Amino acid sequence: MTASQLPAPGAPGAAGATGAPRADDPALPSWPVRARDVLTFEWTKLRSLRSNRWTLLIAAVVTLGVTAIVAQSLASAPASGQPNPIDPLAGSFLGYAEYTVLPVTVLSVLVFTSEYGSGLIRTTFAAVPRRLAVLAAKAAVTGAVTFTVGLLLALACFFLTQAIVSSSHGGLSFSHPGVPGAVVAAGFALTVSAVVGVGVGAIIRHTAGGIAVAVIVIYLLAVLCLALPAPWNTRLGRFTLPFAAYQAVTLHPRAGLLSPGLSILVLVVWPAVTLLVAGAVIVRRDV
């Protein structure tokens, strides 16, 4: 090829000095298209596993069963002039807090660790070299799915509890002040746990270690704070996820803890920090 046959700089087909395509090359799809493709890629992987659907279904059934048992115990409690130690609104989500949050957290850790274990992560990073885009897509897809599931299940738990309790003590209506926000906060709390699980899985890479760390972050930190003497149990505990979630879904926030608004902020900070650490880690590793 002679010099006269070379494409002029800026002409179609010309590349930079490194041979990389130009950012404004019309052959390259725009960033919204690339983002859509990555999200579709992650959504396809998530929904293609039947184990995910079965786990969510079993978790939902067990959660509703436990919720019915808790509601029946509340309804059968003798009426007295003393205030009920269990908040009538937060009591709707007692089964949800354990039998939904825990399995969803485990599934979220597996979003990354299963690919590291099988070696599929190499294919993922080869298809999408921008690793932060992979992390963002996994977190976004997992968060969207879990928020949808969490919101529907929180609504079911609320209406089931109030239907059972209303037969004896009188339940809460959905239009009662604070109830809609609490139901949405319960769904959001599941999303928070899921996104924390995705971030922890990206950081740890190993399934057993990732699940252990996620459980520590989501549950055990609050349990350890409860073992501390007053007032340190609430001073430190209010920054943990269970304490913040309780304040966001209760009808009567506890004194000494953060307000519901600040508790929501705590719920936002935990997954944000986890994803920031995960992003810093995965871009510095070979795989």
TAWOSUL-V150386 format. One record per residue. N is the residue number from 1. RES is the residue in three letters. SS is DSSP state (~ for helix, > for strand, _ for the rest). Layout:
N & RES & SS
N & RES & SS
//
This chain:
1 & MET & _
2 & THR & _
3 & ALA & ~
4 & SER & ~
5 & GLN & ~
6 & LEU & _
7 & PRO & _
8 & ALA & _
9 & PRO & _
10 & GLY & _
11 & ALA & _
12 & PRO & _
13 & GLY & _
14 & ALA & _
15 & ALA & _
16 & GLY & _
17 & ALA & _
18 & THR & _
19 & GLY & _
20 & ALA & _
21 & PRO & _
22 & ARG & _
23 & ALA & _
24 & ASP & _
25 & ASP & _
26 & PRO & _
27 & ALA & _
28 & LEU & _
29 & PRO & _
30 & SER & _
31 & TRP & ~
32 & PRO & ~
33 & VAL & ~
34 & ARG & ~
35 & ALA & ~
36 & ARG & ~
37 & ASP & ~
38 & VAL & ~
39 & LEU & ~
40 & THR & ~
41 & PHE & ~
42 & GLU & ~
43 & TRP & ~
44 & THR & ~
45 & LYS & ~
46 & LEU & ~
47 & ARG & ~
48 & SER & _
49 & LEU & _
50 & ARG & ~
51 & SER & ~
52 & ASN & ~
53 & ARG & ~
54 & TRP & ~
55 & THR & ~
56 & LEU & ~
57 & LEU & ~
58 & ILE & ~
59 & ALA & ~
60 & ALA & ~
61 & VAL & ~
62 & VAL & ~
63 & THR & ~
64 & LEU & ~
65 & GLY & ~
66 & VAL & ~
67 & THR & ~
68 & ALA & ~
69 & ILE & ~
70 & VAL & ~
71 & ALA & ~
72 & GLN & ~
73 & SER & ~
74 & LEU & ~
75 & ALA & ~
76 & SER & ~
77 & ALA & _
78 & PRO & _
79 & ALA & _
80 & SER & _
81 & GLY & _
82 & GLN & _
83 & PRO & _
84 & ASN & _
85 & PRO & _
86 & ILE & _
87 & ASP & _
88 & PRO & _
89 & LEU & _
90 & ALA & ~
91 & GLY & ~
92 & SER & ~
93 & PHE & ~
94 & LEU & ~
95 & GLY & ~
96 & TYR & ~
97 & ALA & ~
98 & GLU & ~
99 & TYR & ~
100 & THR & _
101 & VAL & ~
102 & LEU & ~
103 & PRO & ~
104 & VAL & ~
105 & THR & ~
106 & VAL & ~
107 & LEU & ~
108 & SER & ~
109 & VAL & ~
110 & LEU & ~
111 & VAL & ~
112 & PHE & ~
113 & THR & ~
114 & SER & ~
115 & GLU & ~
116 & TYR & ~
117 & GLY & ~
118 & SER & ~
119 & GLY & _
120 & LEU & ~
121 & ILE & ~
122 & ARG & ~
123 & THR & ~
124 & THR & ~
125 & PHE & ~
126 & ALA & ~
127 & ALA & ~
128 & VAL & _
129 & PRO & _
130 & ARG & _
131 & ARG & ~
132 & LEU & ~
133 & ALA & ~
134 & VAL & ~
135 & LEU & ~
136 & ALA & ~
137 & ALA & ~
138 & LYS & ~
139 & ALA & ~
140 & ALA & ~
141 & VAL & ~
142 & THR & ~
143 & GLY & ~
144 & ALA & ~
145 & VAL & ~
146 & THR & ~
147 & PHE & ~
148 & THR & ~
149 & VAL & ~
150 & GLY & ~
151 & LEU & ~
152 & LEU & ~
153 & LEU & ~
154 & ALA & ~
155 & LEU & ~
156 & ALA & ~
157 & CYS & ~
158 & PHE & ~
159 & PHE & ~
160 & LEU & ~
161 & THR & ~
162 & GLN & ~
163 & ALA & ~
164 & ILE & ~
165 & VAL & ~
166 & SER & _
167 & SER & _
168 & SER & _
169 & HIS & _
170 & GLY & _
171 & GLY & _
172 & LEU & _
173 & SER & _
174 & PHE & _
175 & SER & _
176 & HIS & _
177 & PRO & _
178 & GLY & _
179 & VAL & ~
180 & PRO & ~
181 & GLY & ~
182 & ALA & ~
183 & VAL & ~
184 & VAL & ~
185 & ALA & ~
186 & ALA & ~
187 & GLY & ~
188 & PHE & ~
189 & ALA & ~
190 & LEU & ~
191 & THR & ~
192 & VAL & ~
193 & SER & ~
194 & ALA & ~
195 & VAL & ~
196 & VAL & ~
197 & GLY & ~
198 & VAL & ~
199 & GLY & ~
200 & VAL & ~
201 & GLY & ~
202 & ALA & ~
203 & ILE & ~
204 & ILE & ~
205 & ARG & _
206 & HIS & _
207 & THR & ~
208 & ALA & ~
209 & GLY & ~
210 & GLY & ~
211 & ILE & ~
212 & ALA & ~
213 & VAL & ~
214 & ALA & ~
215 & VAL & ~
216 & ILE & ~
217 & VAL & ~
218 & ILE & ~
219 & TYR & ~
220 & LEU & ~
221 & LEU & ~
222 & ALA & ~
223 & VAL & ~
224 & LEU & ~
225 & CYS & ~
226 & LEU & ~
227 & ALA & _
228 & LEU & _
229 & PRO & _
230 & ALA & _
231 & PRO & _
232 & TRP & ~
233 & ASN & ~
234 & THR & ~
235 & ARG & ~
236 & LEU & ~
237 & GLY & ~
238 & ARG & _
239 & PHE & _
240 & THR & _
241 & LEU & ~
242 & PRO & ~
243 & PHE & ~
244 & ALA & ~
245 & ALA & ~
246 & TYR & ~
247 & GLN & ~
248 & ALA & ~
249 & VAL & ~
250 & THR & _
251 & LEU & _
252 & HIS & _
253 & PRO & _
254 & ARG & _
255 & ALA & _
256 & GLY & _
257 & LEU & _
258 & LEU & _
259 & SER & _
260 & PRO & ~
261 & GLY & ~
262 & LEU & ~
263 & SER & ~
264 & ILE & ~
265 & LEU & ~
266 & VAL & ~
267 & LEU & ~
268 & VAL & ~
269 & VAL & ~
270 & TRP & ~
271 & PRO & ~
272 & ALA & ~
273 & VAL & ~
274 & THR & ~
275 & LEU & ~
276 & LEU & ~
277 & VAL & ~
278 & ALA & ~
279 & GLY & ~
280 & ALA & ~
281 & VAL & ~
282 & ILE & ~
283 & VAL & _
284 & ARG & _
285 & ARG & _
286 & ASP & _
287 & VAL & _
//
